[in-house]
Amino acid sequence: MKLNLEAVTYYLLVFILIMGLTLAITNTQKKVEGQKGYILITMSEGDTLWKVNERYKEFHGLSFVDFVTWIEDVNQTKSELLVPGDQLIIPLVVGYGGMSVYTYEGYEG
């Protein structure tokens, strides 16, 4: 059975397309373990920084004091001024918990 040039070209292009998409998807999903990151949360009724810290402490690895300092510095607020509906950037380390984590720069606290 003889394959013509057009069929070989078609199969080659499909193969290259599949390989390119596979490579693109794996590169966008690859996260470096230990890379700094954050998520954005919205404070709910009854939330305090203590409760938020308890909820996420296994993901950020900071002491409570360091966590509050980070939150206040990055979010430019004070813990006593927080109210339900406020949005906060919360520090996380990429590779934990399967959450959508975004990288951050500019804070080395």
GROMACS elastic network, one bead per residue, 0.5 to 0.9 nm:
[ bonds ]
;  ai    aj funct       b0    kb
    3     6     6  0.81681   500
    3     7     6  0.63702   500
    3     8     6  0.67558   500
    4     7     6  0.55656   500
    4     8     6  0.65562   500
    4     9     6  0.88019   500
    5     8     6  0.51861   500
    5     9     6  0.60901   500
    5    10     6  0.85764   500
    6     9     6  0.51409   500
    6    10     6  0.61820   500
    6    11     6  0.87902   500
    7    10     6  0.50240   500
    7    11     6  0.62682   500
    7    12     6  0.85507   500
    8    11     6  0.52438   500
    8    12     6  0.60759   500
    8    13     6  0.85795   500
    9    12     6  0.50814   500
    9    13     6  0.61095   500
    9    14     6  0.86221   500
   10    13     6  0.52234   500
   10    14     6  0.62493   500
   10    15     6  0.86414   500
   11    14     6  0.51222   500
   11    15     6  0.61193   500
   11    16     6  0.86391   500
   12    15     6  0.51028   500
   12    16     6  0.62023   500
   12    17     6  0.85908   500
   13    16     6  0.51112   500
   13    17     6  0.60811   500
   13    18     6  0.86015   500
   14    17     6  0.50790   500
   14    18     6  0.61593   500
   14    19     6  0.85927   500
   15    18     6  0.52148   500
   15    19     6  0.61592   500
   15    20     6  0.85248   500
   16    19     6  0.51256   500
   16    20     6  0.59804   500
   16    21     6  0.85584   500
   17    20     6  0.50885   500
   17    21     6  0.61516   500
   17    22     6  0.85286   500
   18    21     6  0.52230   500
   18    22     6  0.60972   500
   18    23     6  0.85802   500
   19    22     6  0.50846   500
   19    23     6  0.61163   500
   19    24     6  0.85637   500
   20    23     6  0.51501   500
   20    24     6  0.61002   500
   20    25     6  0.86081   500
   21    24     6  0.50243   500
   21    25     6  0.60723   500
   21    26     6  0.85707   500
   22    25     6  0.52669   500
   22    26     6  0.62250   500
   22    27     6  0.86100   500
   23    26     6  0.53083   500
   23    27     6  0.61437   500
   23    28     6  0.86942   500
   24    27     6  0.52616   500
   24    28     6  0.62749   500
   24    29     6  0.87282   500
   25    28     6  0.53261   500
   25    29     6  0.62948   500
   25    30     6  0.86272   500
   26    29     6  0.52215   500
   26    30     6  0.59970   500
   27    30     6  0.51978   500
   27    31     6  0.84820   500
   28    31     6  0.80884   500
   31    34     6  0.88115   500
   31    35     6  0.76447   500
   31    94     6  0.65726   500
   31    95     6  0.67043   500
   32    35     6  0.56099   500
   32    94     6  0.67159   500
   32    95     6  0.71027   500
   33    36     6  0.89297   500
   33    93     6  0.74530   500
   33    94     6  0.56726   500
   33    95     6  0.51303   500
   33    96     6  0.82832   500
   34    37     6  0.88860   500
   34    93     6  0.53949   500
   34    94     6  0.56874   500
   34    95     6  0.68947   500
   34    96     6  0.89339   500
   35    92     6  0.86448   500
   35    93     6  0.57073   500
   35    94     6  0.52940   500
   35    95     6  0.80404   500
   35   103     6  0.75009   500
   36    60     6  0.87681   500
   36    91     6  0.73613   500
   36    92     6  0.63226   500
   36    94     6  0.61886   500
   36   102     6  0.83483   500
   36   103     6  0.59206   500
   36   104     6  0.64140   500
   36   105     6  0.81194   500
   37    60     6  0.88843   500
   37    90     6  0.84012   500
   37    91     6  0.58723   500
   37    92     6  0.50108   500
   37    93     6  0.54636   500
   37    94     6  0.58392   500
   37   101     6  0.57635   500
   37   102     6  0.50517   500
   37   104     6  0.53385   500
   37   105     6  0.85238   500
   38    60     6  0.89784   500
   38    89     6  0.61895   500
   38    90     6  0.52275   500
   38    92     6  0.50305   500
   38    93     6  0.75824   500
   38    94     6  0.83406   500
   38   100     6  0.87077   500
   38   101     6  0.55580   500
   38   102     6  0.52623   500
   38   103     6  0.61927   500
   38   104     6  0.65636   500
   39    88     6  0.82177   500
   39    89     6  0.57394   500
   39    90     6  0.53385   500
   39    91     6  0.67683   500
   39    92     6  0.71640   500
   39    99     6  0.83115   500
   39   100     6  0.71820   500
   39   101     6  0.56049   500
   39   102     6  0.63987   500
   39   103     6  0.89144   500
   40    87     6  0.65518   500
   40    88     6  0.55959   500
   40    90     6  0.61645   500
   40   101     6  0.89988   500
   41    86     6  0.82961   500
   41    87     6  0.54772   500
   41    88     6  0.53631   500
   41    89     6  0.65156   500
   41    90     6  0.70953   500
   42    84     6  0.74339   500
   42    85     6  0.56055   500
   42    86     6  0.55821   500
   42    88     6  0.63243   500
   43    46     6  0.83639   500
   43    47     6  0.59784   500
   43    48     6  0.80140   500
   43    52     6  0.86255   500
   43    82     6  0.78710   500
   43    83     6  0.68353   500
   43    85     6  0.52460   500
   43    86     6  0.53688   500
   43    87     6  0.62018   500
   43    88     6  0.74577   500
   44    47     6  0.54234   500
   44    48     6  0.87945   500
   44    83     6  0.78314   500
   44    85     6  0.62319   500
   44    86     6  0.81813   500
   45    48     6  0.89212   500
   45    83     6  0.77150   500
   45    84     6  0.51836   500
   45    85     6  0.82286   500
   46    51     6  0.88268   500
   46    83     6  0.89033   500
   46    84     6  0.77319   500
   47    50     6  0.80629   500
   47    51     6  0.60775   500
   47    52     6  0.68804   500
   47    82     6  0.89588   500
   47    83     6  0.83228   500
   47    84     6  0.74261   500
   48    51     6  0.51959   500
   48    52     6  0.62527   500
   48    53     6  0.84742   500
   48    79     6  0.78810   500
   48    80     6  0.88407   500
   48    82     6  0.79960   500
   48    83     6  0.89167   500
   49    53     6  0.58212   500
   49    54     6  0.83893   500
   49    64     6  0.87436   500
   49    67     6  0.85566   500
   49    68     6  0.68850   500
   49    71     6  0.86403   500
   49    79     6  0.67889   500
   49    82     6  0.88227   500
   50    53     6  0.50938   500
   50    54     6  0.61748   500
   50    55     6  0.86442   500
   50    64     6  0.74594   500
   50    68     6  0.84673   500
   51    54     6  0.50414   500
   51    55     6  0.61406   500
   51    56     6  0.87319   500
   52    55     6  0.50374   500
   52    56     6  0.62663   500
   52    57     6  0.81427   500
   52    90     6  0.88078   500
   53    56     6  0.52974   500
   53    57     6  0.52642   500
   53    58     6  0.89247   500
   53    60     6  0.88013   500
   53    62     6  0.88613   500
   53    63     6  0.88614   500
   53    64     6  0.67324   500
   53    67     6  0.70647   500
   53    68     6  0.82431   500
   54    57     6  0.53624   500
   54    58     6  0.81357   500
   54    64     6  0.87001   500
   55    58     6  0.79295   500
   55    59     6  0.88490   500
   56    59     6  0.53443   500
   56    60     6  0.65963   500
   56    61     6  0.87432   500
   56    90     6  0.83703   500
   56    91     6  0.87482   500
   56    92     6  0.79090   500
   57    60     6  0.53773   500
   57    61     6  0.58154   500
   57    62     6  0.68584   500
   57    63     6  0.81333   500
   57    64     6  0.83650   500
   57    67     6  0.86546   500
   57    92     6  0.86300   500
   58    61     6  0.58993   500
   58    62     6  0.86914   500
   58    92     6  0.88185   500
   58    96     6  0.83305   500
   59    62     6  0.88203   500
   59    91     6  0.80584   500
   59    92     6  0.52484   500
   59    93     6  0.59648   500
   59    94     6  0.82922   500
   59    95     6  0.87824   500
   59    96     6  0.59592   500
   59    97     6  0.73193   500
   60    63     6  0.89896   500
   60    67     6  0.82887   500
   60    90     6  0.83733   500
   60    91     6  0.57838   500
   60    93     6  0.55460   500
   60    96     6  0.89292   500
   61    67     6  0.87388   500
   61    92     6  0.79285   500
   61    93     6  0.79566   500
   62    65     6  0.79504   500
   62    66     6  0.57826   500
   62    67     6  0.55724   500
   62    91     6  0.89267   500
   63    66     6  0.51733   500
   63    67     6  0.59795   500
   63    68     6  0.86274   500
   64    68     6  0.61726   500
   64    69     6  0.85420   500
   65    68     6  0.52587   500
   65    69     6  0.61462   500
   65    70     6  0.85508   500
   66    69     6  0.50232   500
   66    70     6  0.59963   500
   66    71     6  0.85247   500
   66   109     6  0.79084   500
   67    70     6  0.50905   500
   67    71     6  0.61198   500
   67    72     6  0.85790   500
   67    90     6  0.86462   500
   67    91     6  0.80577   500
   68    71     6  0.50506   500
   68    72     6  0.60406   500
   68    73     6  0.84601   500
   68    78     6  0.87685   500
   68    79     6  0.74161   500
   69    72     6  0.52004   500
   69    73     6  0.60098   500
   69    74     6  0.84660   500
   69   109     6  0.82704   500
   70    73     6  0.52098   500
   70    74     6  0.59267   500
   70    75     6  0.81186   500
   70    90     6  0.84704   500
   70    91     6  0.78869   500
   70   107     6  0.83174   500
   70   109     6  0.66801   500
   71    74     6  0.54685   500
   71    75     6  0.56816   500
   71    76     6  0.77734   500
   71    77     6  0.77543   500
   71    78     6  0.83758   500
   71    79     6  0.82248   500
   71    88     6  0.74076   500
   71    89     6  0.69885   500
   71    90     6  0.67372   500
   71    91     6  0.79833   500
   72    75     6  0.53911   500
   72    76     6  0.53581   500
   72    78     6  0.53898   500
   72    79     6  0.67475   500
   73    76     6  0.50956   500
   73    77     6  0.70083   500
   73    78     6  0.84887   500
   73   107     6  0.87073   500
   73   109     6  0.89673   500
   74    77     6  0.81207   500
   74    88     6  0.88025   500
   74    89     6  0.73146   500
   74    90     6  0.89569   500
   74   107     6  0.74562   500
   75    78     6  0.85616   500
   75    87     6  0.87135   500
   75    88     6  0.63180   500
   75    89     6  0.64966   500
   77    80     6  0.85963   500
   77    81     6  0.69763   500
   77    82     6  0.77101   500
   78    81     6  0.54571   500
   78    82     6  0.70600   500
   79    82     6  0.56159   500
   80    83     6  0.85275   500
   82    85     6  0.86728   500
   82    86     6  0.64983   500
   83    86     6  0.58372   500
   84    87     6  0.86537   500
   91   104     6  0.85940   500
   92    95     6  0.89451   500
   92    96     6  0.79701   500
   92   101     6  0.73828   500
   92   102     6  0.88222   500
   93    96     6  0.65451   500
   93   101     6  0.81520   500
   94    97     6  0.87061   500
   94    98     6  0.88344   500
   94    99     6  0.86305   500
   94   100     6  0.88751   500
   94   101     6  0.63442   500
   94   102     6  0.81207   500
   94   103     6  0.80966   500
   95    98     6  0.69441   500
   95    99     6  0.83969   500
   95   101     6  0.85192   500
   96    99     6  0.71988   500
   97   100     6  0.89958   500
   98   101     6  0.84454   500
  104   107     6  0.77308   500
  105   108     6  0.80929   500
